[in-house]
Amino acid sequence: MKDRRPRVGIALDSGGAKGAAHVGVLDVLIENDIPIDIIAGSSAGAFVGAMYATGTLEKFKAIVEAITWRESLSYYVDPVFPISGLLAGKRARSFVQDIVGEVNIEDLGVTFTSVATDLLSGETVAITEGPLVDAVMASVSMPGIFKPVVLMDRLLTDGGVTDPLPLDILKRSSPDITIAVNLHPSMPNRYDSSQKKALINEQKQQPEDEDLPSWIIDRVIKVIRSQRIMDNLTPLAKGIAKKLGRETPGELDLAGILSEQLSLSKDKLNSLLQRSFMDRPKPPSMNIFEILTAATNIQQYQKNRLMLAHEPPDILIEPEVGSILSLEFVRAKEAIDAGRRSALDLLPQIKALLQTPRS
């Protein structure tokens, strides 16, 4: 039987902005003609894996090369009243679709699996068919931040919840060589003792949270539309209309007038709300995003440690990205460079494994 080239599979860890390190790793493999046949990615790993599979890594790199904090927020921040998530996810979906395009997983040139979590059953869900954008969005929807995604008759959230480094999923496709890119090689510990004390004191002094402007406006309008309020405020409505220079023949739409004024204010309120997301957490401050993602990073470190013990890869790549916050996309280029360095260090071992033909 003729010898064949070993099939190479790679598992890409979750990690938000840290996931840009995967781009650097894959760049090195591409530059050295090391093909990837199988990809299993969780959260950020699913997104970067999708870009590799669609040949769009360069497009992503061009966007993040010199991205500012404000620009990075414009790609994913669309706040909603927090019922099932702080962000709607529409902007994030649009960004993903603009990068990878409209393609089904089964039509890709590589075997691709996007890993998500079923919120209702707690199961890890391996998505291996259907629209690529849907699969990626299900995998990247961080719980509490993005609304869960309904897909495959399941309520899906971030793959990092159950399987951040999906080596087990990867090995189901029986690659000859397994590579894992672990973004959580050590327990997160970004603060010294004085900073930790300051963080605790800062948290004690936090003011009470306020409701979102749009939620307030919604309820104000509902109250105004009640008949009793309308009857009592009709004289006032006529006075407002007169000041606005409007004619008031017949019935006056008080709710319409106030709704219009509130809607104009809503744009200003939403602008202020967007700015609140731009207040980057600086020691000793942690915003809600960093509290959620700090907890996630701890969980992912523990899960990855167990996964690597039970499903050890042939090659383990661990970029130094521990200082990059999960939502700090402005440091994407730094993460890419870290990925490149770590992959270059292990390039001789990868090439040596490829020299072993398989029958």
C-alpha positions in Angstrom: 0.0 0.0 0.0 1.3 3.4 -0.9 2.3 5.6 2.0 0.2 8.7 2.5 0.7 12.0 4.2 -0.2 12.1 7.9 -3.5 13.8 8.5 -3.1 16.8 10.8 -5.7 17.9 13.3 -5.7 21.0 15.5 -7.7 21.9 18.6 -8.2 25.6 19.2 -8.9 26.9 22.7 -11.5 29.5 23.7 -10.4 32.8 25.2 -11.9 35.9 23.6 -9.2 38.3 22.4 -6.6 35.8 23.4 -7.8 33.7 20.5 -6.0 36.0 18.1 -2.9 34.0 19.1 -4.4 31.1 17.0 -4.0 33.3 13.9 -0.3 33.6 14.6 0.0 29.8 15.1 -1.9 29.1 11.8 0.2 31.7 9.9 3.4 29.8 10.8 1.9 26.5 9.7 0.7 28.0 6.4 4.1 29.6 5.7 5.8 26.2 6.3 3.4 24.3 4.0 2.0 22.3 7.0 -1.6 21.6 6.0 -4.4 21.3 8.5 -7.0 18.6 7.7 -9.2 18.7 10.8 -10.1 21.6 13.0 -12.1 21.6 16.3 -12.5 25.0 17.8 -14.3 26.4 20.8 -15.5 30.0 21.0 -12.6 32.2 19.7 -11.0 29.0 18.5 -14.2 28.2 16.4 -14.0 31.7 14.8 -10.3 31.5 14.0 -10.7 28.0 12.7 -13.6 29.1 10.5 -11.3 31.8 9.1 -8.6 29.3 8.3 -11.2 27.0 6.6 -12.5 29.9 4.5 -9.0 31.4 3.7 -9.9 34.7 5.4 -7.2 35.0 8.0 -5.5 37.9 6.1 -8.8 39.8 6.0 -9.1 39.5 9.8 -5.5 40.6 10.3 -6.0 43.7 8.1 -8.9 44.8 10.4 -7.1 44.3 13.7 -3.7 45.5 12.6 -4.2 48.9 14.1 -7.7 48.7 15.7 -8.6 51.2 18.4 -10.6 50.5 21.5 -13.6 52.4 20.1 -13.4 50.6 16.8 -13.3 47.2 18.5 -16.4 48.0 20.4 -18.3 48.9 17.2 -18.0 45.3 16.1 -19.8 43.7 19.0 -21.4 46.1 21.4 -25.2 46.4 21.0 -26.6 46.6 24.5 -30.1 45.4 25.3 -32.1 45.2 28.5 -30.4 42.2 30.2 -32.9 39.4 30.2 -30.8 36.7 28.6 -27.6 38.7 27.8 -26.1 42.2 28.0 -25.5 42.3 24.2 -27.9 41.3 21.4 -25.1 39.7 19.3 -26.3 41.2 16.0 -23.2 43.3 15.5 -20.9 40.3 16.3 -22.8 38.1 13.9 -22.5 40.8 11.2 -18.8 41.0 11.8 -18.3 37.2 11.6 -20.4 37.0 8.4 -18.4 39.8 6.8 -15.2 37.9 7.4 -16.1 34.2 6.6 -19.0 34.8 4.2 -22.0 32.6 3.6 -20.9 29.0 3.4 -22.0 25.6 4.9 -19.6 23.6 7.1 -20.0 20.5 4.9 -18.7 22.5 1.9 -15.4 23.5 3.5 -12.2 22.1 2.3 -11.3 20.8 5.8 -13.2 18.8 8.4 -14.5 21.5 10.7 -16.3 21.3 14.1 -17.5 24.2 16.1 -18.1 23.4 19.7 -20.9 24.9 21.8 -22.8 24.1 25.0 -26.5 23.2 25.4 -27.7 25.4 28.2 -30.7 23.2 28.9 -29.0 19.8 29.0 -25.4 20.8 29.9 -24.1 18.8 26.9 -21.2 19.6 24.7 -22.5 20.1 21.2 -20.3 19.4 18.2 -21.7 21.3 15.2 -20.5 19.7 12.0 -23.0 20.9 9.4 -25.1 23.8 8.4 -24.3 27.5 8.0 -20.8 28.3 9.3 -21.9 31.7 10.7 -24.6 30.0 12.9 -22.1 27.5 14.2 -19.5 30.1 15.1 -22.1 32.4 16.8 -23.4 29.5 18.9 -19.8 28.8 20.0 -18.7 32.4 20.8 -21.9 33.5 22.7 -20.4 34.1 26.1 -23.0 33.4 28.8 -24.3 36.6 30.4 -22.7 38.7 27.8 -24.3 37.6 24.5 -27.8 36.2 24.2 -27.9 32.4 23.7 -28.3 31.1 20.1 -31.2 28.8 19.1 -29.8 26.2 16.7 -30.5 22.5 16.0 -33.5 22.8 18.3 -31.1 23.6 21.2 -30.4 26.7 23.3 -26.7 27.1 22.8 -24.0 29.1 24.4 -20.2 29.4 24.5 -18.3 26.1 23.9 -15.8 27.2 26.6 -18.4 26.4 29.3 -18.0 22.6 28.8 -15.1 22.0 26.4 -12.8 25.0 25.9 -9.9 22.9 24.4 -11.8 20.3 22.4 -9.1 17.6 22.0 -11.8 14.9 22.6 -13.9 16.3 19.7 -10.8 16.5 17.5 -9.8 12.9 18.1 -13.2 11.6 17.0 -12.0 12.4 13.4 -8.9 10.2 13.9 -6.1 12.6 12.9 -2.6 11.1 12.7 -1.1 14.1 14.3 -2.8 16.2 16.9 -1.9 19.8 17.8 -3.5 21.7 20.6 -3.2 25.4 21.1 -3.8 26.1 24.8 -4.4 29.7 25.8 -4.8 29.0 29.5 -1.6 27.2 30.6 -1.6 28.8 34.1 -4.2 30.0 36.6 -5.1 33.7 35.9 -3.3 35.9 38.4 -2.9 39.4 37.1 -2.8 41.3 40.3 -0.4 41.6 43.2 -1.5 41.7 46.8 -1.9 45.5 46.9 -3.9 45.5 43.7 -6.2 42.8 45.0 -6.9 44.7 48.2 -7.7 47.8 46.1 -10.1 45.8 43.9 -11.9 44.6 46.9 -12.2 48.1 48.4 -13.3 49.5 45.0 -16.0 46.9 44.7 -17.4 47.8 48.2 -17.8 51.4 47.0 -19.6 50.6 43.7 -22.9 52.6 43.3 -26.1 50.8 42.6 -26.7 50.0 38.9 -29.2 52.0 36.9 -31.8 50.6 34.4 -31.1 50.9 30.7 -32.5 54.1 29.1 -34.5 52.2 26.5 -36.2 50.1 29.2 -37.2 53.3 31.1 -38.5 55.0 28.0 -40.5 51.9 27.1 -42.3 51.9 30.4 -42.9 55.7 30.4 -44.6 55.5 27.1 -46.8 52.6 28.3 -47.9 54.6 31.3 -48.7 57.6 29.2 -50.8 55.6 26.8 -53.2 54.6 29.7 -56.7 56.3 29.2 -56.7 57.8 32.7 -53.3 59.5 32.2 -54.4 60.7 28.7 -57.6 62.3 30.0 -55.7 64.2 32.8 -52.9 65.3 30.6 -54.8 66.5 27.5 -54.6 70.2 28.6 -50.9 69.8 29.2 -50.5 68.2 25.8 -52.1 71.1 24.0 -49.7 73.4 25.8 -46.7 71.3 24.7 -48.0 71.2 21.1 -48.5 75.0 21.1 -44.9 75.5 22.2 -43.7 73.2 19.5 -45.7 75.3 17.0 -48.2 72.5 16.1 -51.8 72.8 15.2 -54.2 70.9 17.6 -57.4 70.3 15.7 -59.5 67.4 17.1 -57.8 64.7 19.1 -54.2 65.3 20.2 -51.7 62.4 20.2 -50.0 63.1 23.5 -48.3 59.7 23.6 -47.0 60.3 20.0 -45.6 63.7 20.9 -43.8 62.5 24.1 -42.7 59.3 22.4 -41.0 61.4 19.6 -39.2 63.6 22.2 -38.1 60.6 24.2 -36.9 58.8 21.1 -34.7 61.8 20.2 -33.3 61.6 23.7 -32.9 57.8 23.4 -30.2 58.3 20.7 -28.3 60.5 23.1 -28.8 58.1 26.0 -27.6 55.2 23.9 -24.5 57.1 22.9 -23.8 57.7 26.6 -24.4 54.0 27.2 -21.9 53.0 24.5 -19.3 55.3 26.0 -19.7 53.4 29.3 -18.4 50.3 27.5 -15.4 52.3 26.4 -14.3 52.8 29.9 -11.6 50.2 29.9 -11.1 48.5 33.3 -7.8 49.8 34.8 -6.4 48.4 38.0 -7.9 48.4 40.5 -11.2 48.5 38.6 -13.1 45.6 37.0 -16.3 46.1 35.0 -19.1 43.5 34.6 -17.4 42.1 31.5 -14.1 41.5 33.3 -15.8 39.9 36.3 -17.7 37.5 34.0 -14.7 36.7 31.9 -12.3 36.3 34.9 -14.5 33.6 36.3 -14.6 32.0 32.8 -10.8 32.0 32.5 -10.4 30.2 35.9 -12.9 27.6 34.7 -11.2 27.2 31.4 -7.8 26.7 33.0 -9.1 23.9 35.2 -10.9 22.2 32.3 -7.9 22.5 30.0 -5.6 21.0 32.6 -7.9 17.9 32.9 -8.3 17.6 29.1 -4.6 17.7 28.5 -4.1 15.0 31.1 -6.7 12.7 29.6 -6.3 13.5 25.9 -2.6 14.5 25.5 -1.8 15.9 22.0 1.3 15.2 20.0 2.2 18.9 19.9 1.1 21.4 22.6 1.5 25.0 21.8 1.0 27.5 24.6 1.3 31.2 23.5 2.0 33.7 26.3 -1.2 35.7 26.3 -2.1 35.5 30.0 -2.0 39.3 30.4 -4.5 39.9 27.5 -8.1 40.4 28.8 -10.9 38.4 27.1 -12.4 41.6 25.6 -9.2 43.4 24.9 -9.4 43.1 21.1 -7.2 46.1 20.8 -4.3 43.8 21.6 -5.1 41.4 18.9 -1.8 42.0 17.0 0.1 41.4 20.2 -1.7 38.0 20.6 -1.0 37.1 16.9 2.7 37.8 17.5 2.7 35.6 20.6 1.1 32.8 18.6 3.8 33.1 16.0 6.6 32.8 18.5 5.2 29.8 20.2 4.5 28.0 16.9 8.0 28.7 15.6 9.5 27.2 18.8 7.8 23.9 18.1 8.1 23.9 14.3 11.0 21.4 14.3 8.9 18.9 16.3 5.9 19.3 14.0 8.1 18.8 10.9 9.7 15.7 12.4 6.2 14.2 13.0 5.3 14.9 9.4 8.3 13.0 8.1 6.7 9.8 9.4 4.6 8.4 6.5 1.3 6.6 7.2 -0.1 3.6 5.3 
